[in-house]
């Protein structure tokens, strides 16, 4: 049964959801405005499969530390946090799954410390800058965050015309009790400084596609077939990374673990359970 814990990493504390202590180490990293509970439905099943699973709230999210300075947040800082977390857990080597922004963090970790990562899952993520929103809109959002706070920004967003949701996201919101409320609550628990810092960084990231060709670890690239923002990038990463596999999940968008949980599980479980060649 999964339990919560608080793990100290330098000057910050990371709230975690954990199960299977003593098994094969597996770290799960959520995305921008996500939470450790994004993986709650699968943690016990992974532990039953022999994994020691740890899913943290990233700094600025959920119940982890929430520094007030925008300079306390970046993809590089997140990568350092997670490497510090696995050091504290005593994991010399581990497998890593990163979702969305968590997948970007996972890429940086793999490029920095690839010899420590045994299996890598890049889930609904991108190798470069995210162009979903233009820079002028981000600048307006950041100004509102700095002057009025996160509740004011979220109220402003609620007054704007709603972006078209994917069919699978609408289905999950309609059929999963409490899912819409859970999705909204995660955003409200975010630190305003984190939101401002990462909203700006994500649109200007350095493209890592060429660097990813140097990875020499078994890699699974997973993406929902309705995730228009990440689908092309996922194909490119799967082509660039040696030994990579691509799994496109039908009837799923940006969060396939919720939108098509069986299809998502059928993709990741065989990859994680396959025999590992020790090097």
One Martini backbone bead per residue (centre of mass of N, CA, C, O) as a GRO file, in nm:
protein
  279
    1UNK     BB    1   0.094   0.038   0.025
    2UNK     BB    2   0.079   0.354  -0.020
    3UNK     BB    3   0.288   0.622   0.099
    4UNK     BB    4   0.379   0.897   0.280
    5UNK     BB    5   0.644   1.149   0.257
    6UNK     BB    6   0.947   1.324   0.370
    7UNK     BB    7   1.212   1.468   0.176
    8UNK     BB    8   1.535   1.575   0.203
    9UNK     BB    9   1.683   1.844  -0.014
   10UNK     BB   10   1.864   2.017   0.132
   11UNK     BB   11   1.652   2.304   0.173
   12UNK     BB   12   1.432   2.098   0.092
   13UNK     BB   13   1.098   1.953   0.062
   14UNK     BB   14   0.964   1.631  -0.036
   15UNK     BB   15   0.677   1.505  -0.129
   16UNK     BB   16   0.569   1.158  -0.112
   17UNK     BB   17   0.502   0.861  -0.303
   18UNK     BB   18   0.516   0.517  -0.174
   19UNK     BB   19   0.648   0.185  -0.278
   20UNK     BB   20   0.843  -0.107  -0.236
   21UNK     BB   21   1.063  -0.132  -0.045
   22UNK     BB   22   1.361  -0.287  -0.193
   23UNK     BB   23   1.331  -0.263  -0.474
   24UNK     BB   24   1.329  -0.148  -0.777
   25UNK     BB   25   1.415   0.154  -0.884
   26UNK     BB   26   1.149   0.416  -0.917
   27UNK     BB   27   1.096   0.724  -1.084
   28UNK     BB   28   0.837   0.982  -1.063
   29UNK     BB   29   0.757   1.262  -1.289
   30UNK     BB   30   0.585   1.531  -1.307
   31UNK     BB   31   0.428   1.812  -1.415
   32UNK     BB   32   0.305   2.101  -1.481
   33UNK     BB   33   0.082   2.131  -1.222
   34UNK     BB   34   0.122   1.879  -1.076
   35UNK     BB   35   0.142   1.544  -0.912
   36UNK     BB   36   0.193   1.255  -0.741
   37UNK     BB   37  -0.114   1.160  -0.798
   38UNK     BB   38  -0.074   1.093  -1.106
   39UNK     BB   39   0.032   0.782  -0.988
   40UNK     BB   40  -0.160   0.638  -0.780
   41UNK     BB   41  -0.295   0.400  -0.958
   42UNK     BB   42   0.014   0.246  -1.008
   43UNK     BB   43   0.200   0.196  -0.760
   44UNK     BB   44   0.108  -0.079  -0.647
   45UNK     BB   45   0.151  -0.240  -0.909
   46UNK     BB   46   0.453  -0.185  -0.925
   47UNK     BB   47   0.525  -0.307  -0.652
   48UNK     BB   48   0.416  -0.593  -0.724
   49UNK     BB   49   0.653  -0.598  -0.960
   50UNK     BB   50   0.927  -0.497  -0.779
   51UNK     BB   51   0.901  -0.195  -0.709
   52UNK     BB   52   1.053   0.110  -0.599
   53UNK     BB   53   0.834   0.373  -0.551
   54UNK     BB   54   0.882   0.729  -0.638
   55UNK     BB   55   0.662   1.023  -0.592
   56UNK     BB   56   0.703   1.355  -0.630
   57UNK     BB   57   0.674   1.670  -0.537
   58UNK     BB   58   0.761   1.932  -0.676
   59UNK     BB   59   0.876   2.214  -0.648
   60UNK     BB   60   0.588   2.420  -0.614
   61UNK     BB   61   0.422   2.159  -0.536
   62UNK     BB   62   0.191   2.082  -0.342
   63UNK     BB   63   0.378   1.964  -0.040
   64UNK     BB   64   0.615   2.114  -0.115
   65UNK     BB   65   0.832   2.329  -0.142
   66UNK     BB   66   0.781   2.713  -0.175
   67UNK     BB   67   0.944   2.923  -0.314
   68UNK     BB   68   0.939   3.284  -0.380
   69UNK     BB   69   1.154   3.257  -0.602
   70UNK     BB   70   1.204   3.233  -0.937
   71UNK     BB   71   1.515   3.135  -0.916
   72UNK     BB   72   1.414   2.842  -0.781
   73UNK     BB   73   1.337   2.777  -1.095
   74UNK     BB   74   1.411   2.485  -1.302
   75UNK     BB   75   1.510   2.227  -1.480
   76UNK     BB   76   1.790   2.204  -1.345
   77UNK     BB   77   1.688   2.209  -1.053
   78UNK     BB   78   1.509   1.962  -1.072
   79UNK     BB   79   1.732   1.763  -1.142
   80UNK     BB   80   1.887   1.806  -0.878
   81UNK     BB   81   1.666   1.720  -0.687
   82UNK     BB   82   1.633   1.424  -0.795
   83UNK     BB   83   1.925   1.339  -0.749
   84UNK     BB   84   1.913   1.397  -0.445
   85UNK     BB   85   1.689   1.199  -0.380
   86UNK     BB   86   1.832   0.934  -0.473
   87UNK     BB   87   2.068   0.965  -0.284
   88UNK     BB   88   1.896   0.956  -0.019
   89UNK     BB   89   1.786   0.660  -0.097
   90UNK     BB   90   2.042   0.492  -0.217
   91UNK     BB   91   2.056   0.527  -0.533
   92UNK     BB   92   2.259   0.437  -0.788
   93UNK     BB   93   2.027   0.299  -0.953
   94UNK     BB   94   1.762   0.377  -1.200
   95UNK     BB   95   1.439   0.441  -1.289
   96UNK     BB   96   1.257   0.664  -1.535
   97UNK     BB   97   0.964   0.879  -1.517
   98UNK     BB   98   0.840   1.137  -1.744
   99UNK     BB   99   0.594   1.402  -1.738
  100UNK     BB  100   0.637   1.630  -1.947
  101UNK     BB  101   0.819   1.821  -1.767
  102UNK     BB  102   0.934   1.559  -1.642
  103UNK     BB  103   1.061   1.472  -1.918
  104UNK     BB  104   1.263   1.705  -1.932
  105UNK     BB  105   1.407   1.638  -1.674
  106UNK     BB  106   1.486   1.349  -1.759
  107UNK     BB  107   1.670   1.433  -1.990
  108UNK     BB  108   1.876   1.586  -1.820
  109UNK     BB  109   1.949   1.348  -1.638
  110UNK     BB  110   2.044   1.157  -1.867
  111UNK     BB  111   2.273   1.354  -1.971
  112UNK     BB  112   2.422   1.369  -1.685
  113UNK     BB  113   2.329   1.047  -1.560
  114UNK     BB  114   2.304   0.784  -1.753
  115UNK     BB  115   2.458   0.555  -1.583
  116UNK     BB  116   2.206   0.546  -1.364
  117UNK     BB  117   2.004   0.476  -1.594
  118UNK     BB  118   1.817   0.197  -1.696
  119UNK     BB  119   1.530   0.334  -1.743
  120UNK     BB  120   1.329   0.523  -1.991
  121UNK     BB  121   1.040   0.743  -1.961
  122UNK     BB  122   0.872   0.936  -2.215
  123UNK     BB  123   0.584   1.137  -2.133
  124UNK     BB  124   0.435   1.364  -2.289
  125UNK     BB  125   0.678   1.520  -2.446
  126UNK     BB  126   0.972   1.735  -2.503
  127UNK     BB  127   1.280   1.862  -2.665
  128UNK     BB  128   1.158   2.161  -2.646
  129UNK     BB  129   0.985   2.417  -2.701
  130UNK     BB  130   0.675   2.558  -2.599
  131UNK     BB  131   0.399   2.671  -2.833
  132UNK     BB  132   0.103   2.717  -2.705
  133UNK     BB  133   0.209   3.004  -2.611
  134UNK     BB  134   0.271   3.319  -2.634
  135UNK     BB  135   0.483   3.558  -2.509
  136UNK     BB  136   0.271   3.779  -2.450
  137UNK     BB  137   0.083   3.608  -2.275
  138UNK     BB  138   0.293   3.532  -2.064
  139UNK     BB  139   0.356   3.822  -1.973
  140UNK     BB  140   0.074   3.881  -1.863
  141UNK     BB  141   0.061   3.649  -1.660
  142UNK     BB  142   0.310   3.733  -1.494
  143UNK     BB  143   0.206   4.010  -1.409
  144UNK     BB  144  -0.035   3.901  -1.249
  145UNK     BB  145   0.120   3.725  -1.054
  146UNK     BB  146   0.303   3.953  -0.930
  147UNK     BB  147   0.054   4.155  -0.850
  148UNK     BB  148  -0.200   3.925  -0.762
  149UNK     BB  149  -0.167   3.628  -0.818
  150UNK     BB  150  -0.294   3.318  -0.877
  151UNK     BB  151  -0.602   3.356  -0.842
  152UNK     BB  152  -0.620   3.585  -1.054
  153UNK     BB  153  -0.527   3.422  -1.296
  154UNK     BB  154  -0.741   3.195  -1.282
  155UNK     BB  155  -0.977   3.387  -1.315
  156UNK     BB  156  -0.897   3.497  -1.590
  157UNK     BB  157  -0.894   3.227  -1.740
  158UNK     BB  158  -1.201   3.160  -1.683
  159UNK     BB  159  -1.295   3.413  -1.879
  160UNK     BB  160  -1.192   3.271  -2.108
  161UNK     BB  161  -1.185   3.100  -2.373
  162UNK     BB  162  -1.198   2.777  -2.407
  163UNK     BB  163  -1.017   2.528  -2.468
  164UNK     BB  164  -0.998   2.261  -2.655
  165UNK     BB  165  -1.086   1.951  -2.578
  166UNK     BB  166  -1.033   1.640  -2.567
  167UNK     BB  167  -1.211   1.359  -2.581
  168UNK     BB  168  -1.060   1.209  -2.347
  169UNK     BB  169  -1.079   1.434  -2.136
  170UNK     BB  170  -1.386   1.458  -2.130
  171UNK     BB  171  -1.434   1.166  -2.049
  172UNK     BB  172  -1.279   1.170  -1.781
  173UNK     BB  173  -1.452   1.401  -1.653
  174UNK     BB  174  -1.726   1.236  -1.678
  175UNK     BB  175  -1.629   0.930  -1.557
  176UNK     BB  176  -1.440   1.049  -1.325
  177UNK     BB  177  -1.464   1.086  -1.011
  178UNK     BB  178  -1.308   1.397  -0.934
  179UNK     BB  179  -1.113   1.480  -1.171
  180UNK     BB  180  -1.165   1.781  -1.218
  181UNK     BB  181  -1.101   1.869  -0.927
  182UNK     BB  182  -0.814   1.757  -0.919
  183UNK     BB  183  -0.700   1.925  -1.154
  184UNK     BB  184  -0.757   2.203  -1.024
  185UNK     BB  185  -0.614   2.171  -0.743
  186UNK     BB  186  -0.322   2.152  -0.841
  187UNK     BB  187  -0.295   2.445  -0.934
  188UNK     BB  188  -0.369   2.585  -0.656
  189UNK     BB  189  -0.092   2.450  -0.517
  190UNK     BB  190   0.084   2.647  -0.654
  191UNK     BB  191   0.348   2.845  -0.700
  192UNK     BB  192   0.376   3.148  -0.837
  193UNK     BB  193   0.682   3.144  -0.900
  194UNK     BB  194   0.676   2.883  -1.059
  195UNK     BB  195   0.477   2.959  -1.276
  196UNK     BB  196   0.639   3.197  -1.388
  197UNK     BB  197   0.911   3.060  -1.447
  198UNK     BB  198   0.807   2.814  -1.628
  199UNK     BB  199   0.641   2.963  -1.839
  200UNK     BB  200   0.900   3.098  -1.954
  201UNK     BB  201   1.094   2.856  -2.002
  202UNK     BB  202   0.921   2.661  -2.189
  203UNK     BB  203   0.938   2.872  -2.447
  204UNK     BB  204   1.293   2.872  -2.426
  205UNK     BB  205   1.414   2.612  -2.481
  206UNK     BB  206   1.649   2.400  -2.546
  207UNK     BB  207   1.729   2.186  -2.787
  208UNK     BB  208   1.773   1.813  -2.736
  209UNK     BB  209   1.772   1.619  -2.980
  210UNK     BB  210   2.072   1.578  -3.049
  211UNK     BB  211   2.161   1.485  -2.762
  212UNK     BB  212   1.976   1.224  -2.743
  213UNK     BB  213   2.160   1.046  -2.934
  214UNK     BB  214   2.356   0.967  -2.676
  215UNK     BB  215   2.173   0.768  -2.570
  216UNK     BB  216   2.220   0.429  -2.386
  217UNK     BB  217   1.911   0.360  -2.310
  218UNK     BB  218   1.634   0.226  -2.243
  219UNK     BB  219   1.349   0.357  -2.434
  220UNK     BB  220   1.026   0.512  -2.374
  221UNK     BB  221   0.785   0.654  -2.588
  222UNK     BB  222   0.497   0.833  -2.475
  223UNK     BB  223   0.167   0.888  -2.639
  224UNK     BB  224  -0.109   1.046  -2.721
  225UNK     BB  225  -0.307   1.070  -3.011
  226UNK     BB  226  -0.430   1.371  -2.896
  227UNK     BB  227  -0.137   1.505  -2.855
  228UNK     BB  228  -0.049   1.761  -3.047
  229UNK     BB  229   0.204   1.887  -2.897
  230UNK     BB  230   0.368   1.582  -2.862
  231UNK     BB  231   0.366   1.388  -3.107
  232UNK     BB  232   0.600   1.479  -3.292
  233UNK     BB  233   0.822   1.478  -3.074
  234UNK     BB  234   0.801   1.175  -3.011
  235UNK     BB  235   0.892   1.074  -3.285
  236UNK     BB  236   1.167   1.216  -3.284
  237UNK     BB  237   1.283   1.081  -3.029
  238UNK     BB  238   1.255   0.784  -3.121
  239UNK     BB  239   1.453   0.829  -3.365
  240UNK     BB  240   1.709   0.949  -3.203
  241UNK     BB  241   1.704   0.723  -2.995
  242UNK     BB  242   1.865   0.472  -2.902
  243UNK     BB  243   1.658   0.203  -2.827
  244UNK     BB  244   1.386   0.315  -2.901
  245UNK     BB  245   1.041   0.337  -2.819
  246UNK     BB  246   0.702   0.358  -2.950
  247UNK     BB  247   0.393   0.472  -2.780
  248UNK     BB  248   0.066   0.495  -2.903
  249UNK     BB  249  -0.222   0.607  -2.745
  250UNK     BB  250  -0.531   0.539  -2.761
  251UNK     BB  251  -0.761   0.745  -2.645
  252UNK     BB  252  -0.545   0.988  -2.590
  253UNK     BB  253  -0.356   1.241  -2.440
  254UNK     BB  254  -0.175   1.397  -2.188
  255UNK     BB  255  -0.322   1.168  -1.975
  256UNK     BB  256  -0.325   0.834  -2.012
  257UNK     BB  257  -0.355   0.729  -1.711
  258UNK     BB  258  -0.663   0.845  -1.729
  259UNK     BB  259  -0.785   0.810  -2.029
  260UNK     BB  260  -0.604   0.517  -2.080
  261UNK     BB  261  -0.496   0.304  -1.855
  262UNK     BB  262  -0.467   0.033  -2.007
  263UNK     BB  263  -0.298   0.130  -2.247
  264UNK     BB  264  -0.069   0.242  -2.076
  265UNK     BB  265   0.004  -0.015  -1.920
  266UNK     BB  266   0.058  -0.193  -2.177
  267UNK     BB  267   0.316  -0.020  -2.242
  268UNK     BB  268   0.495  -0.003  -1.968
  269UNK     BB  269   0.511  -0.285  -1.835
  270UNK     BB  270   0.687  -0.446  -2.040
  271UNK     BB  271   0.927  -0.253  -2.033
  272UNK     BB  272   0.988  -0.278  -1.723
  273UNK     BB  273   0.993  -0.612  -1.722
  274UNK     BB  274   1.216  -0.645  -1.891
  275UNK     BB  275   1.507  -0.758  -1.950
  276UNK     BB  276   1.818  -0.662  -1.816
  277UNK     BB  277   2.115  -0.546  -1.931
  278UNK     BB  278   2.412  -0.562  -1.783
  279UNK     BB  279   2.684  -0.290  -1.766
   0.00000   0.00000   0.00000
